[in-house]
Amino acid sequence: MKYTSTRDRSISVDSASAIKQGLSKEGGLFLPRSIPQISAGDIAELASVGYRARAKRILGLYLTDFTDEELDYCVNGAYTAEHFGSDAIAPLVPLDETANILELWHGPTCAFKDMALQILPRFLTTAMKKTGEKSTIVILVATSGDTGKAALEGFRDVEGTKITVFYPNDGVSRIQRLQMVTQRGENVAVGAVEGNFDDAQNGVKDIFTDGEYGERLLEGGYKLSSANSINWGRLVPQIVYYISAYCDMINQGRIKNGGKINICVPTGNFGNILAAYYAKRMGLPVNRLICASNANNILTDFINTGVYDCNRDFYTTISPSMDILISSNLERLLFELLDGDDGAVRGLMAGLKRDKKYVVPDSVREKLGSFMSAGCCDDIRTKQTIREIKEKFGYTCDTHTAVAVGVYMDYRRDTGDMTPTVIASTASPFKFNASVLGAIEGEQSLEGKDEFELLARCEKVTGMTAPVSLTELKDLPVRFDRTCKKEDMRDFVSGVLGI
Ligand SMILES: *Cc1c(COP(=O)(O)O)cnc(C)c1O
């Protein structure tokens, strides 16, 4: 299997090289030249084995340059009961007659990013060995909150790597910030950027595409790579859990093998839902993909109108990991919908940079509309949804998951589509405890309580145990308290590396 770039089809590299580089040198995103297929027979086999075996089989279809032993090393080291609470790894919980919650947050940092970031460092170190890499790989991350911590935890003290994470100073929850600024490890650094997530992400992208700076790094023995979902190594492990969820639906008697499902995903950078799209393209029987946004509903508008327009207000919401206006991974979907027309993708992306806006041809909008629906849910409705499903089903979900549940309930009511549906649950309710408790008990219940009193209260209300990785934050020293302007991000990196 070879990989090419959304902005230059003449590029053709192995998965090891695509994962090591992160972003293609002309700024495009790597993606597979063809999409491997799975049959109903394959699905029946996968349904009879556990998560690790499912993962190995599906990853092997994409990472064809990895040996059997290398895949074992990656999969068996990442998806352990120790890291994910149990061997289920990504359990599926039925909610009502059609809705099923796919819990993707049982990993070490309590958000779905762990599903990819526990395995990405293993892919990367394997890729470095395979390609004879001598430089130290420097992972640069822009985070809207959850990626940063998951990447720090995944890469901490991984030999041959260093990691620097930038987060928007005012854009993350208190727990998220504490998780990052107390990070352990000798190869890690964290900086707050004065700006929002898009500023941080653009800053990182600028560093990546600065050729001169790349030379300077190389002289110092460093090469950049990315742990953001622009890296194919982030995307591919996410395909696994949608296929795994389908297997679990069969095993739980929710569908028969071959029966269609819908998949609804709370979306920010468009990585998670893009993985569901690839699962569908592989032959997983998927009826519709439902893209759920919060008040930053640029994707809802795009999917419904074909106009992608960033010239709009940016909202800080209670689902901060989805507070994004520039969804990077959409570029991969555009490439697919444009039948691999790299020139057309370059044109749209240039328009985005120049005008903060682009419009796709009607044919692309129609193709998209044939399998994808979209909806949005503001903070008031998100809180209402958390309260309602707690009352109705005794199930507590976090704010991001609630956005998806809310959008799904609207979709089902408006369309009458009763296809069994998998809803991606992307974070533990404990990670966004203040908003979750505020929704269930009212804002007055939060008064005078610090983060850790809220965790304890959340245990009472949900009947669940708070993850130790969150309760222990109370006693960990703050290691990283520096803030920088977005134009100083490069200097920050230089400072960390001593170049
Ligand atoms: C990252 C994140 C999202 C958005 O996922 P994308 O792949 O960026 O679309 C949603 N919810 C949570 C909790 C997240 O951490």
The ligand as an ORCA input file, in Angstrom:
! r2SCAN-3c Opt
* xyz 0 1
  C     -10.695     15.908     19.643
  C     -12.041     15.751     20.219
  C     -13.195     15.834     19.425
  C     -13.126     16.165     17.961
  O     -12.565     15.124     17.199
  P     -11.989     15.440     15.728
  O     -11.326     14.177     15.323
  O     -11.028     16.562     15.901
  O     -13.151     15.800     14.881
  C     -14.409     15.601     20.033
  N     -14.508     15.338     21.348
  C     -13.422     15.260     22.146
  C     -13.602     14.987     23.594
  C     -12.156     15.453     21.612
  O     -11.080     15.375     22.419
*
